Amino acid sequence: MDIYDSDASDSAVATRDDAQEILDALQQIQASPELRAEAGTDPERVLNRFNLSDVARHAVAFGIAGLLVAPVFFSPENWW
């Protein structure tokens, strides 16, 4: 077995783990009115609850920003 194959395999597993962490955290935030409200006032505290890797933490922070901003842009009153 080539050393590069092992590195690529480890990287793929880490990427899948990060992706699953991101999806799980965003789903939990989206499903919980309490977490959404807390994310609006103290996103750092919400991120700390999930104990995410650095990559996943940044992605979830970006997702939280999107969850908070999207309703403003896509509300029926602002459509036209």
Secondary structure, 3 states (H helix, E strand, C coil): CCHHHHHHHHHHHHHHHHHHHHHHHHHHHHHCHHHHHHHHHCHHHHHHHHCCCHHHHHHHHHHHHHHHHHHHHCCHHHCC
